[in-house]
Amino acid sequence: MSHVLPDDRTAPDIDDPERVGSHYRVHAFWEGGHARAWLAPNARISVGRAEDCDIVIDHASVSRRHAELSASPELSVRDLGSS
């Protein structure tokens, strides 16, 4: 699950020594806030307004299930086609 943060883009990021270098760090920014999550090799994370998404973006322009990020084997973003 993502960590929803206030809109302070200068806040220091917390590094997880077990993940740095082997995982992708994913950040999403929108007016009023931002969220972050780790993307492991050969894994996928979901992005959207739904509470069960890995990165939850509470913004009217974002669908409940908006996109999927994948790191298997290459980094890719797939639009889930919702409107």
N, C-alpha and C positions, 0 to 999 in steps of 0.2 A: 504494500500500500504506500502511496505517496505521503510526503510530509507537506501539508499545505502551510505556507508561510505568509506573513504579511508582505506587502509590496516594498520590501527593503532589499533591493538588488545588490547592496554593498555588504550584506551580512556575510560573515565568513562561512564557507562551506565546511561541513564536518567530513573529514576523510576517514574511511574505513580501511585500515591497512590490509585487511584480507581481500578487499575488492579492488583497490587501486592497482591499475596495471593489467587486470584480467577482466574487468567489467566496464561497460559503458556507463557513464553518469549522464542521465537524461534530465534536462530542466525544461519546464514549460512556463512561459511568462504570459500574463494577460493583465489588463487593466484591473487593479485591485488585488493582485496576488500572484503567486507563483507556486509551483510544486516541483518536487524532484523524486527520482527513483533510480535504482540501479538496474541495469540490463545485463544479465549474465550471458556468457557464451552459449550458443545453441538454445536460447530462450526467447520468449516473446512477452511483451507487456502491452496492456490495453490502455487507451486514452479516451476519456469521454466524461460526460456529466454523471453517469451512473455511479453509485457509491461503491460498487464492487470492481470498478476499473482500478488498475494499478496506479494510474495518474488521473486524479479526479480534478476536472476543470469546471468550476461553477460559473459558467458564462453562457449567455443566451445564444451565442454563435456556435456553440459546440454541441454536437449530438450526444445522445446517451452513450452510444458506442461509436465513437468518431474515427479512431484509427488504431492500427496495431503496429508496433515496432518490433522488429525481429533481428536477431543477431545469429542467424543460422543459415549458411555459414557466413554470409556477408551481411552488413548492416542494411536494413531496408525499412521503408515505411509504406504501409498499405492503407489506403483510404477505404473505410468500410461501407461507403456509399450511402450512408444515412443522411437525411436532410433535416 
